[in-house]
């Protein structure tokens, strides 16, 4: 299967959950925009489609690209004009739509397709279509279900999180002093930093109640005796933040996940209908809590009692609900909890249709040979990139290195 046929197959597949491992320079944003465009033209309505990117800048770029695609389709003099474009894979989008068969539209009816594109462009311009970050996506869901998600309290969003940290500091002074007394050579500042770290871990969905296996390096004493008290303190502050209507970015996701976990069956079904198809960018930088939220949104129906008491990793995903793109070798946010091993490991365990895009359009074979040599030593899972770039005028010399053997 050549690259064109592969792309057509990826774009046309809405029956399966799909993950694409896309190497650097392979056209990931182009693929994501083309997949959203295909879904949009097929359904004829952006309602229920959600594209989630890692940054606001990436979201704006994706939305602008989709808008540009729609405008060019609507205004094209003929399909030949679109076929010659390199940034818009119209030939593959059109072939995918022919396979999907748009209801009420004859195959090859380009004027009807143009009318559809013009209508969708107007809808996106008017604000329809959920294209944004995971936090923007979470905020829209929380706003749609204020009573169920936040008890109807008026939330005060603090993007810096300072006011919530002040709540933690005010509530933890006694425990902080206890830590300094228990561990020799531990300052008040160090003890407060430890409690803050525990608090941040809890907000990001980690199971802090059972994480009692690390030692205080300064004294060699473990924290197991104090752990229930510390974890109870942290959980109490998180609960108080909800009672006071305070949210930061992490708590927005935390409370959304609690809502999805405890929602009654009818409410959860309604929420899932708001995201009937999810496109996720930068899979490699997704943390466990974000992945849990996406899993709950895409899971098959399960009784509420089982959802509340069971492990989210055991949920069964409904097919044809999510499309994810990423590259485990481009993960750079482990300090924020990104866990590519979890994401790609879960992919393997959940019967995703997997594709690899290994053609790098930015670099020549010499540079990629050097990169492949370096990263190939990092693990068995690395798949070498191949140069698909236009070679004319492309720099392709490695001027100095100490790692590659001389020919």
RODO-2510 file (C-alpha; in nm, 4 decimals, decimal comma):
residues 407
     n   res          X          Y          Z
     1     x     0,0000     0,0000     0,0000
     2     x     0,1553     0,3321    -0,1051
     3     x     0,1308     0,6553     0,0982
     4     x    -0,1705     0,7852    -0,0958
     5     x    -0,3662     0,4634    -0,0467
     6     x    -0,2698     0,4536     0,3203
     7     x    -0,3921     0,8087     0,3753
     8     x    -0,7231     0,7365     0,1999
     9     x    -0,7781     0,4304     0,4183
    10     x    -0,7016     0,6259     0,7365
    11     x    -0,9374     0,9079     0,6389
    12     x    -1,2220     0,6725     0,5457
    13     x    -1,2121     0,4628     0,8640
    14     x    -1,4776     0,5678     1,1152
    15     x    -1,5684     0,2141     1,2179
    16     x    -1,2581     0,1571     1,4275
    17     x    -1,0696     0,3537     1,6889
    18     x    -0,7478     0,4625     1,5241
    19     x    -0,4018     0,5615     1,6396
    20     x    -0,1375     0,6999     1,4056
    21     x     0,2255     0,7064     1,5112
    22     x     0,3495     1,0002     1,3070
    23     x     0,7199     1,0808     1,3073
    24     x     0,8620     1,4323     1,3027
    25     x     0,8008     1,6088     0,9712
    26     x     0,5422     1,3573     0,8495
    27     x     0,2565     1,6086     0,8207
    28     x     0,0709     1,5383     1,1434
    29     x    -0,1295     1,8635     1,1455
    30     x    -0,2175     1,8115     0,7790
    31     x    -0,3444     1,4621     0,8627
    32     x    -0,5471     1,5800     1,1635
    33     x    -0,7045     1,8615     0,9619
    34     x    -0,7847     1,6247     0,6746
    35     x    -0,9460     1,3740     0,9129
    36     x    -1,1593     1,6456     1,0751
    37     x    -1,2499     1,7789     0,7298
    38     x    -1,3561     1,4300     0,6173
    39     x    -1,5686     1,3801     0,9284
    40     x    -1,7211     1,7253     0,8887
    41     x    -1,8137     1,6819     0,5224
    42     x    -1,9475     1,3318     0,5866
    43     x    -2,1692     1,4267     0,8816
    44     x    -2,2587     1,7715     0,7493
    45     x    -2,2595     1,9165     1,1020
    46     x    -1,9777     1,9970     1,3478
    47     x    -2,1997     1,9024     1,6422
    48     x    -2,0462     1,6125     1,8310
    49     x    -1,7024     1,6475     1,6690
    50     x    -1,4229     1,7433     1,9090
    51     x    -1,0609     1,8076     1,8124
    52     x    -0,8263     1,8335     2,1107
    53     x    -0,4821     1,9883     2,0757
    54     x    -0,2076     2,0485     2,3300
    55     x    -0,1876     2,4295     2,3036
    56     x    -0,4143     2,7173     2,2096
    57     x    -0,1734     2,8066     1,9292
    58     x    -0,2035     2,4563     1,7836
    59     x    -0,5832     2,4756     1,8138
    60     x    -0,5933     2,8036     1,6232
    61     x    -0,3640     2,6642     1,3547
    62     x    -0,5839     2,3566     1,3145
    63     x    -0,9049     2,5583     1,3013
    64     x    -0,7562     2,8047     1,0505
    65     x    -0,6394     2,5208     0,8311
    66     x    -0,9824     2,3542     0,8331
    67     x    -1,1502     2,6873     0,7565
    68     x    -0,9069     2,7413     0,4707
    69     x    -0,9760     2,3942     0,3329
    70     x    -1,3528     2,4538     0,3408
    71     x    -1,3230     2,7941     0,1728
    72     x    -1,1034     2,6585    -0,1045
    73     x    -1,3427     2,3708    -0,1699
    74     x    -1,6405     2,6068    -0,1784
    75     x    -1,4711     2,8535    -0,4152
    76     x    -1,2770     2,6169    -0,6418
    77     x    -1,3455     2,6442    -1,0147
    78     x    -1,2989     2,2708    -1,0456
    79     x    -1,1693     1,9704    -0,8545
    80     x    -0,8506     1,9852    -1,0612
    81     x    -0,7577     2,3066    -0,8785
    82     x    -0,7781     2,1235    -0,5473
    83     x    -0,6001     1,8133    -0,6724
    84     x    -0,2817     2,0101    -0,7401
    85     x    -0,2593     2,1530    -0,3857
    86     x     0,0136     1,9989    -0,1680
    87     x    -0,1188     2,1124     0,1715
    88     x    -0,4742     1,9869     0,1063
    89     x    -0,4884     1,6129     0,0273
    90     x    -0,8144     1,6534    -0,1643
    91     x    -0,7688     1,3436    -0,3776
    92     x    -0,7540     1,1281    -0,0633
    93     x    -1,0333     1,3186     0,1147
    94     x    -1,2562     1,2824    -0,1908
    95     x    -1,1749     0,9113    -0,2256
    96     x    -1,2523     0,8608     0,1442
    97     x    -1,5872     1,0402     0,1111
    98     x    -1,6730     0,8279    -0,1925
    99     x    -1,6118     0,5192     0,0214
   100     x    -1,8211     0,6574     0,3070
   101     x    -2,1040     0,7708     0,0739
   102     x    -2,2520     1,0954     0,2032
   103     x    -2,6267     1,0493     0,2597
   104     x    -2,8338     1,2217    -0,0085
   105     x    -2,5359     1,3090    -0,2274
   106     x    -2,4381     1,1316    -0,5464
   107     x    -2,0790     1,0194    -0,5809
   108     x    -1,8802     1,2801    -0,7760
   109     x    -2,1373     1,5613    -0,7293
   110     x    -1,8825     1,8370    -0,6754
   111     x    -2,1290     2,1329    -0,6835
   112     x    -2,3239     1,9703    -0,3989
   113     x    -1,9982     1,9193    -0,2104
   114     x    -1,9138     2,2861    -0,2576
   115     x    -2,2509     2,3927    -0,1160
   116     x    -2,1921     2,1655     0,1822
   117     x    -1,8436     2,3086     0,2375
   118     x    -1,9746     2,6677     0,2217
   119     x    -2,2434     2,5911     0,4806
   120     x    -1,9926     2,4253     0,7139
   121     x    -1,7513     2,7159     0,6750
   122     x    -2,0230     2,9556     0,7892
   123     x    -2,0991     2,7358     1,0901
   124     x    -1,7352     2,7259     1,1980
   125     x    -1,7027     3,1014     1,1494
   126     x    -2,0060     3,1472     1,3748
   127     x    -1,8342     2,9512     1,6528
   128     x    -1,9619     2,5995     1,5977
   129     x    -1,7161     2,3152     1,6269
   130     x    -1,5197     2,2111     1,9330
   131     x    -1,1542     2,2670     1,8414
   132     x    -0,9315     2,3538     2,1351
   133     x    -0,7230     2,2309     2,4244
   134     x    -0,8242     1,9577     2,6677
   135     x    -0,8929     2,2278     2,9260
   136     x    -1,1180     2,4225     2,6913
   137     x    -1,2995     2,0997     2,6120
   138     x    -1,3373     2,0215     2,9837
   139     x    -1,4610     2,3724     3,0570
   140     x    -1,7396     2,3433     2,7993
   141     x    -1,8587     2,0144     2,9490
   142     x    -1,8515     2,1511     3,3045
   143     x    -2,0472     2,4590     3,1925
   144     x    -2,3052     2,2360     3,0222
   145     x    -2,3719     2,0402     3,3442
   146     x    -2,3221     2,2895     3,6302
   147     x    -2,5487     2,1200     3,8836
   148     x    -2,4164     1,7694     3,8232
   149     x    -2,0492     1,8626     3,7912
   150     x    -1,9953     2,1438     4,0434
   151     x    -2,3187     2,1477     4,2477
   152     x    -2,4250     2,4630     4,0686
   153     x    -2,1595     2,6730     4,2433
   154     x    -2,0302     2,9797     4,0633
   155     x    -1,6709     2,8885     3,9840
   156     x    -1,3826     3,1322     4,0073
   157     x    -1,1191     3,0228     3,7608
   158     x    -0,7601     3,0947     3,8602
   159     x    -0,5244     2,9961     3,5762
   160     x    -0,2186     3,0493     3,7964
   161     x    -0,3530     2,8281     4,0762
   162     x    -0,2170     3,0676     4,3406
   163     x    -0,5377     3,1043     4,5403
   164     x    -0,5754     2,7274     4,5638
   165     x    -0,2143     2,6883     4,6771
   166     x    -0,2831     2,9523     4,9415
   167     x    -0,5732     2,7368     5,0632
   168     x    -0,3322     2,4431     5,0862
   169     x    -0,0685     2,6439     5,2740
   170     x    -0,3268     2,7774     5,5212
   171     x    -0,4578     2,4270     5,5870
   172     x    -0,1245     2,2460     5,6086
   173     x     0,0796     2,4498     5,8559
   174     x     0,0392     2,1936     6,1356
   175     x     0,1389     1,8996     5,9130
   176     x     0,4344     2,0977     5,7805
   177     x     0,5650     2,1578     6,1325
   178     x     0,5152     1,7875     6,2124
   179     x     0,7308     1,6923     5,9135
   180     x     1,0142     1,9218     6,0240
   181     x     1,0023     1,7691     6,3716
   182     x     0,9897     1,4131     6,2410
   183     x     1,2730     1,4429     5,9914
   184     x     1,6020     1,5892     6,0992
   185     x     1,7605     1,8536     5,8774
   186     x     1,4282     1,9125     5,7007
   187     x     1,3341     2,2802     5,6774
   188     x     0,9830     2,4193     5,6873
   189     x     1,0221     2,5177     5,3228
   190     x     1,1237     2,1631     5,2225
   191     x     0,8319     2,0121     5,4123
   192     x     0,5871     2,2566     5,2537
   193     x     0,7270     2,1720     4,9091
   194     x     0,6706     1,8009     4,9730
   195     x     0,3047     1,8634     5,0626
   196     x     0,2623     2,0800     4,7528
   197     x     0,4089     1,8055     4,5361
   198     x     0,1643     1,5566     4,6867
   199     x    -0,1198     1,8029     4,6229
   200     x    -0,0216     1,8496     4,2570
   201     x    -0,0015     1,4711     4,2099
   202     x    -0,3502     1,4249     4,3553
   203     x    -0,4959     1,6934     4,1261
   204     x    -0,3521     1,5092     3,8260
   205     x    -0,5286     1,1891     3,9196
   206     x    -0,2523     0,9870     4,0828
   207     x    -0,3449     0,7392     4,3571
   208     x    -0,1737     0,9119     4,6485
   209     x    -0,3427     0,7016     4,9173
   210     x    -0,1300     0,3985     4,8316
   211     x     0,1934     0,5752     4,7368
   212     x     0,3762     0,5167     5,0648
   213     x     0,6923     0,3568     4,9316
   214     x     0,9327     0,6502     4,9099
   215     x     1,1800     0,7567     5,1791
   216     x     1,2903     1,0942     5,2997
   217     x     1,6465     1,1007     5,1704
   218     x     1,7739     1,3461     5,4323
   219     x     1,7040     1,1161     5,7268
   220     x     1,6417     0,7707     5,5835
   221     x     1,3001     0,7539     5,7520
   222     x     0,9918     0,6649     5,5522
   223     x     0,6646     0,8565     5,5507
   224     x     0,4262     0,5639     5,5871
   225     x     0,3173     0,6632     5,9386
   226     x     0,2310     1,0177     5,8298
   227     x     0,0950     0,9295     5,4874
   228     x    -0,2755     0,8833     5,5773
   229     x    -0,2710     1,2199     5,7496
   230     x    -0,1005     1,3917     5,4552
   231     x    -0,3193     1,2326     5,1899
   232     x    -0,6304     1,3147     5,3944
   233     x    -0,5175     1,6756     5,4163
   234     x    -0,4673     1,6982     5,0405
   235     x    -0,8032     1,5400     4,9603
   236     x    -0,9692     1,7779     5,2067
   237     x    -0,8233     2,0841     5,0373
   238     x    -0,9354     1,9563     4,6963
   239     x    -1,2890     1,9065     4,8314
   240     x    -1,2811     2,2541     4,9872
   241     x    -1,1786     2,4072     4,6550
   242     x    -1,5005     2,2741     4,5045
   243     x    -1,7113     2,3981     4,7951
   244     x    -1,5638     2,7452     4,7476
   245     x    -1,6053     2,7262     4,3707
   246     x    -1,2344     2,7569     4,2922
   247     x    -1,0786     2,5946     3,9861
   248     x    -0,7400     2,5883     3,8206
   249     x    -0,6425     2,3954     3,5072
   250     x    -0,5734     2,0700     3,6902
   251     x    -0,8863     2,0839     3,9058
   252     x    -1,0963     2,1469     3,5960
   253     x    -0,9909     1,8032     3,4702
   254     x    -1,0092     1,6479     3,8154
   255     x    -1,3739     1,7437     3,8696
   256     x    -1,4718     1,6551     3,5143
   257     x    -1,3366     1,3054     3,5710
   258     x    -1,5227     1,2758     3,9028
   259     x    -1,8394     1,3855     3,7234
   260     x    -1,7961     1,1310     3,4427
   261     x    -1,7189     0,8552     3,6920
   262     x    -2,0240     0,9173     3,9107
   263     x    -2,2820     1,0410     3,6577
   264     x    -2,6022     0,8439     3,6234
   265     x    -2,6384     0,6393     3,3062
   266     x    -2,8683     0,8860     3,1281
   267     x    -2,6472     1,1869     3,2014
   268     x    -2,3302     1,0076     3,0932
   269     x    -2,4962     0,9006     2,7688
   270     x    -2,5913     1,2635     2,7036
   271     x    -2,2360     1,3816     2,7723
   272     x    -2,0914     1,1175     2,5413
   273     x    -2,3263     1,2387     2,2683
   274     x    -2,1579     1,5780     2,2838
   275     x    -1,8325     1,4108     2,1799
   276     x    -1,9412     1,1319     1,9493
   277     x    -1,6087     1,1487     1,7657
   278     x    -1,2867     1,2779     1,9237
   279     x    -0,9659     1,3671     1,7418
   280     x    -0,6655     1,3892     1,9759
   281     x    -0,3376     1,5541     1,8845
   282     x    -0,0037     1,4956     2,0633
   283     x    -0,1017     1,1621     2,2153
   284     x     0,2501     1,1232     2,3564
   285     x     0,1975     1,4215     2,5901
   286     x    -0,1343     1,2980     2,7330
   287     x    -0,1202     1,2309     3,1073
   288     x    -0,3093     0,9509     3,2893
   289     x    -0,5973     1,1740     3,4036
   290     x    -0,6564     1,3097     3,0536
   291     x    -0,6464     0,9591     2,9118
   292     x    -0,8940     0,8427     3,1767
   293     x    -1,1348     1,1234     3,0823
   294     x    -1,1152     1,0311     2,7142
   295     x    -1,1675     0,6646     2,7982
   296     x    -1,4805     0,7414     3,0019
   297     x    -1,6169     0,9565     2,7182
   298     x    -1,5647     0,6770     2,4648
   299     x    -1,6555     0,3754     2,6797
   300     x    -1,9414     0,1389     2,6100
   301     x    -2,2356     0,1604     2,8534
   302     x    -2,1684     0,0172     3,1982
   303     x    -2,3857     0,0307     3,5124
   304     x    -2,3049     0,3268     3,7342
   305     x    -2,2086     0,1070     4,0302
   306     x    -1,9484    -0,0765     3,8217
   307     x    -1,8103     0,2512     3,6859
   308     x    -1,7672     0,3974     4,0324
   309     x    -1,6001     0,0952     4,1893
   310     x    -1,4008    -0,0406     3,8934
   311     x    -1,0662     0,0500     3,7415
   312     x    -1,1040     0,2807     3,4405
   313     x    -0,8388     0,0803     3,2561
   314     x    -1,0854    -0,2076     3,2399
   315     x    -1,3507    -0,0035     3,0571
   316     x    -1,4300    -0,1191     2,7050
   317     x    -1,4085     0,1458     2,4351
   318     x    -1,6886     0,1695     2,1811
   319     x    -1,5492     0,1418     1,8292
   320     x    -1,5418     0,4354     1,5920
   321     x    -1,5187     0,6978     1,8675
   322     x    -1,1628     0,8282     1,8760
   323     x    -0,8746     0,9118     1,6421
   324     x    -0,5335     0,9805     1,7973
   325     x    -0,2051     1,1033     1,6530
   326     x     0,1331     1,1166     1,8210
   327     x     0,4897     0,9958     1,8425
   328     x     0,6306     0,8469     2,1654
   329     x     0,9779     0,9699     2,0702
   330     x     0,8592     1,3324     2,0730
   331     x     0,7229     1,3332     2,4283
   332     x     0,8656     1,6325     2,6180
   333     x     0,6181     1,6841     2,9027
   334     x     0,7009     1,4027     3,1439
   335     x     0,7559     1,6687     3,4128
   336     x     0,3840     1,7474     3,3758
   337     x     0,2829     1,3842     3,4024
   338     x     0,2874     1,2892     3,0325
   339     x     0,3056     0,9131     3,0078
   340     x     0,3537     0,7886     2,6506
   341     x     0,4093     0,4341     2,7772
   342     x     0,0606     0,4329     2,9285
   343     x    -0,1020     0,5910     2,6238
   344     x     0,0591     0,3685     2,3623
   345     x     0,0400     0,0640     2,5902
   346     x    -0,3322     0,1162     2,6342
   347     x    -0,3634     0,1543     2,2590
   348     x    -0,2124    -0,1903     2,2080
   349     x    -0,4436    -0,3402     2,4670
   350     x    -0,7640    -0,1841     2,3357
   351     x    -0,7744    -0,3144     1,9805
   352     x    -0,6985     0,0117     1,8038
   353     x    -0,6253     0,0101     1,4348
   354     x    -0,2658     0,1314     1,4253
   355     x    -0,0810     0,3068     1,1450
   356     x     0,2724     0,4391     1,1115
   357     x     0,3702     0,7483     0,9139
   358     x     0,7488     0,7353     0,8876
   359     x     0,8078     0,9671     0,5923
   360     x     0,9853     1,2866     0,7001
   361     x     0,9256     1,5710     0,4536
   362     x     1,1680     1,8178     0,6147
   363     x     1,5083     1,6466     0,6144
   364     x     1,7338     1,4603     0,3753
   365     x     1,8567     1,1003     0,4118
   366     x     2,1960     1,1902     0,5668
   367     x     2,0441     1,3888     0,8524
   368     x     1,7761     1,1264     0,9110
   369     x     2,0394     0,8533     0,9020
   370     x     2,2204     1,0322     1,1852
   371     x     1,8977     1,0776     1,3864
   372     x     1,7961     0,7149     1,3294
   373     x     2,1374     0,5991     1,4507
   374     x     2,1059     0,7983     1,7754
   375     x     1,7454     0,7123     1,8563
   376     x     1,7817     0,3531     1,7431
   377     x     2,0064     0,2975     2,0439
   378     x     1,7356     0,4269     2,2808
   379     x     1,5056     0,1273     2,2562
   380     x     1,3674    -0,1497     2,0409
   381     x     1,0413     0,0361     1,9730
   382     x     1,2043     0,3090     1,7640
   383     x     1,1096     0,2946     1,3972
   384     x     1,3548     0,4648     1,1575
   385     x     1,2338     0,7676     0,9637
   386     x     1,2589     0,7841     0,5871
   387     x     1,3187     1,0983     0,3865
   388     x     1,0316     1,1927     0,1561
   389     x     1,1435     1,5543     0,1158
   390     x     1,2003     1,7358    -0,2087
   391     x     1,5793     1,7059    -0,2355
   392     x     1,6351     2,0205    -0,4454
   393     x     1,8150     2,2849    -0,2397
   394     x     1,7699     2,0888     0,0823
   395     x     2,0631     2,0997     0,3298
   396     x     2,1605     1,7410     0,4049
   397     x     2,5039     1,7301     0,5640
   398     x     2,6056     1,6226     0,9134
   399     x     2,9147     1,8405     0,9614
   400     x     3,0382     1,7016     1,2923
   401     x     2,9561     1,4138     1,5237
   402     x     3,1300     1,1680     1,7549
   403     x     2,8732     0,8925     1,7652
   404     x     2,8464     0,7461     1,4192
   405     x     3,1208     0,5124     1,2949
   406     x     3,3181     0,6320     0,9964
   407     x     3,2448     0,4576     0,6682
***
